[in-house]
Every structure is written in structure tokens, then in C-alpha cells.
Amino acid sequence: MFLDGFIRMCSDGFSQGWHERNGGNLSYRMTEEDVDAVKSTFTSSPRHCSMAFSAPELRGAYFTITGSGKYMRNVPLAPEKNIGIIRIDESGTGYDILWGLVDGAKPTSELPTHLMNHTARMKATGGACRVIYHAHPANTTALTYVLPPEAKAYSRVLWQSETECAVVFPEGVGVVDWMVPGSIDIGRETARLIKDYRAVIWTFHGIFGSGSDFDETFGLVHTIEKAAEIYLKARGAGIIRTITDDELRALGDAFGVEINKAFLE
């Protein structure tokens, strides 16, 4: 069941060290089959909450989402206290809490960014993208202290740090320079970029990744984090050679993916 995958991803992210305290969050746009599988558990008197923004494209959509102030390490122990299922209302300006988030809990404070990103990725993928994941991986965050906040700079460093990167995210990665998290502004800026990039790095903070399912999304973030770690280790030791642009082009040809030509030299 989808809930098993959702809970496992929260647990795996914590095990990787990406979710200190209540850091990070996860959301999943449910299918009709998902809703049918669990609707018997929905409360008969849902709590309604308003939003400070409008998400008209998501009216009537159901999401499983982590709670505000909740710890990823606790999700497997007490799912109903730490995650919940919500439905966006018909106005697109509020939602009903149908399951979980007990004792007055609410969805993550990053809800605006999640819903804006879901909208952007829905449009970009024809509805295939269902998962939005925010994590605080240490090496990816450390990378933001040594590179300028430019998509080309990050994409090239990551592609050149491990061979599989150009295949996993051939479009590169987006970058949002520091902004206040949880704000409408950072949500809009992230959504602007995530329509073109499956992953967007927040400087001095973490990363947002997206995908069609939990494995794809977790794998994307895991790949980026590992490449960042390799780069930082190599930079510390002293880089004397790396993957060339011609080799990146050869990778694209071999695996049938289109490497973002704007980032090649």
C-alpha cells in the first residue's frame, strides 16, 4: 500500500541523516485507487483549514503529507500523530484533514511550496509526478557554500562527480538562493524552477526532489547527495581530472537521454 512506501521513505531519509529534529517534509498526491483503499478510515467530521494562497489546479486532490513540527524518526512509530491525509477543497484555498494529524496537528509549514511544486510538476509531466520531497542532506547543503547560486555551476559539478548523474538528471538541477523557508515567495520561486528541473537545491538549507513514485524521488536525492559528497572529498584532496563534456555527450548517446546542452561547453 502507498502508506507503507510513504512511511518507509520517511524512515529511510532519517536513517541517512537528512532529517535532524523536525527538518524536512514529504507529500504524495494520491490516486483514486489509493483513496478507495483507505477512505473507510477517514473521519466523519474532518477539520477544515484555510490557506494563504490558492491552488485551483489541485481542487479535489488528496495528499498524504507530513505534519508541521513532526519528527521523521517518529513516523513509523506513530503514523497518525505525524502524518495525515488531506483533501484540497473546491475553492482551492483550503483543505480538510481526513485522517491522521491528530491532536490538532497541521501539515508541514512548507505546504505552500509542496502544493505549488505539485502543480508545476503535474503540468510538466502530464500528471505522472506524484511525490515532492524536502530533505536536509549535509553534503548537498555544504556544496552551497562553495559554489555560486547558478544552475549551470551545480549541474556541471554534480554531473562530473559521478558517472550516473548525467543519466539520472540530464536536465541538471535548479538553485534557489537563500530565502525565508515556508514563505509564499520561496514556494513560487521553487515552483518556477521545478517545472524544468526535477530537483531544486536551496542554498544553506537543503533540497526539493520530485518523482513519479517514492523510489524514483528518493533515488534522485540520494544520487545528488552522493555526488556532492564525492565532489567535496575530491576538492579537499585536490582535483586533477574529471569527466569531460565529450564524455557527458557520449553518456547521453549511450543511454538515450538528452543532456542539457546549455550546461555543456
N, C-alpha and C positions, 0 to 999 in steps of 0.2 A: 504493500500500500504506500501511497505517496507520503503519508505521515512518517513512515519508517525511514524513507530516504531523507526527508526534511530533518528529522531528529539526528540521523547519522551524520549529516553534513555539519550540523552544529557541534556535535561531539568531535568530529574529525578536525574541524577548524580550531577548537580549543586544544586538542592534542598537539597540533602543530605550533601552538604558542601564539596564535593570531588574535586571541580574544582575551586580553587582560581585563580583569574586573568585569564591567558590563560593556566592554568595547565590541563593536561590530554588530551586524544585523543581517537578517536573511528574509526574503519574501519569495513566494511561489504563487503564480497565477494558476488557479485550479481549472481542470477540465470539467465538463459536465459529468463524466464518469466519476471523477473524484468527489464531486458534490453529492452525487447519488449514493456513493459508498458510505458517507458519513452524516448525511442530513438527519438521520434518526437521532443523532446525538446533539443536534442544535437546540438551544434554549428556546422556549416558547415565548419568552419576554426579553428579546435582545436589547442591549444598551445601544442607544444611538449617540454618535459623536459627530460634531461638526469639524470641518477642515478649513484652514485659512487660505485655501486655493481651490481651484476647480479642476476636476479630471473627467470631463464629459465623455471621452472615448472609453472610459472604464466603467461606465454606468452598468450596474447589474453584475459586475465581475466579482468573483470570490477569490480571496487571497488567504493563504496561510502565512503568518508573519510573526517574527519575534517581538517580545514586549519591551517597552521603554524601561530602562534601568535593570533589565534582567541579565543574568549571567549565562553565557553559553554552556558553562560546565554543569549548570543545573537543569538544562532542558531534558536530558534523558531521565533524570531523577523525578521530575515533576512537570510533565509537558503542559498540563492545564494551567499551571501557575506562570509559565514562562513564555508560552506561545499562544496564538489564537487564530481563529478563522473569522474573517470579516467580509462583509458584502458592501460594495460601494452603492450608495442609494441612487435613485432615479434622477436626482438633481446633479449628481456628480460632485457635490460639495460636502458630503458627509458619508458615514458608514455605520453599519450595525455590527456589533460584536456578537457572533452567533455561537461560538464555542471557545473555551479557554479564557485566558487573560482574566482569571478570577480575582476576587477581592479588589475590584476597581481598577485593575491594571489596564493600560492602553498600549497600542502598537508603538514600535520604536519611534523616537523623536525624528529619525531620518525618513519618516513616512513620505513627506513630500518628494524627496529625491527618489525613493523607490517607485512611487506611482508615476512620476514624470519619466523615469527611466523605462518602466514597463511600457508606457505609451510609446516612447521613441523606438524601443526595440520591437514592439509589436508591428509598428509600421515598417521598420527596416527589414523584418524577416517574414512578413506575411502571416504573423501570428505564431510563428514557431518558437520564439523565445518566451520562456515562462519563468525563469529564475533570475533574480537580482541578488547579488551577494556583496556585502561590505565587510572587509576584514582589515586588520592592522598588522600585516606581515613585516617583521623587523627589517629585513634586507631591502625590500621594496621601498619602505619608508626611508631607510638610510640613503638609498640612491638619490632621493630628492634633495639631499644636502650637497651633492657633488655634481649635479647636472643642472643646466638651465631649464626652466619650465617650458620645454618645447617638445612636441610630439616626435619630431624627427630625431632629436638627440636621444630620447629614451628608446624609441623603436630600434634605432641602429645599435645602441649598446646591448639591448636585450637579444636582438637577432644574432649579433656577433659573439654572444657569450655562450650559447648552446645551440647546436645544430637544429634541434626540433622546433625552436621558437618561431622561425620564419614560416614553418608549416602550420603551427598551431594558431598563430595570429598574424597572417600575412599582411593584414591591413595596418599593423602596428598598434600602438597604444595611444590613447589621448591623455592629456595632462591638464589638470585644473590647479592653478597656483592658489596659494593659501586663501581660504575664505572661511567664514564662520560656519561650522557644521550645523545641520538641521535647518538651515535657513531656506527660504524660497529661492533666493538668488543662487546658492550653490546647487540647488536642485535643477534649476533651469540651465545653468552652465554645464552641469554634468550631462543632462539630457541632450543638450545641443551636440555634445561630442560623442555620446554613446550611440547615436544613430549611425555613426561611421566607424566607431571602434567598439569591439566587444568588451574591452577593459579600459577603464579610465583611472589614472593614478591621481590621488590628492596629495599635493606636496605637504610634507611634515605631518602626515596623517595616516594614509593607507591607500586602499584600492577598492574600486567597484568593478565587479565582473558580472557578466551575463551569459546565459546559455539556454539551450532548449530543455536541459534536464540538470539534475544535481551533479552527476558525474562530469558532464561537459564543463559546467561552470566551475566546480572545484578544481578540475584538472587545468583549466585556463589560469586560475590564480596561482595554483601550485607551480606551474611551469614558469610563470613570470617571477615568482619569488625565488625559485631555484636559480634562474638565470641571473637575477640581481645578486644573489649570494656569490655565484661564480665570478661575476664581474668585480665585485668588491674585493674578493680574495686575490684575483689576478692583478687588480690595480695596486693592491698593497704590496704584492710580490714584485711588480714591475712588468707591464705588458710589453712583449717584444713582437708578437704577431697575433693575428685574429682572422676570423672568417672574412673573405673578401667579397666585394659586391658581385663579382662574376660568379663566385661560389653560391651566393644567395640566389642569383638568377638561375643557376643550374638546379638548385633545390626546388625552385618554383616549377621548372620544367619537369623535373623528375616526379614530383608529387601532384602535379596538375593544379597548383594554386597560383594565384596572381599576386606576387609580391608588390606592395605599394611602390610604384615607380618614383613617386615624388620623394621618397626617402632614400633612393639609391643614387649613387654618384658615378 
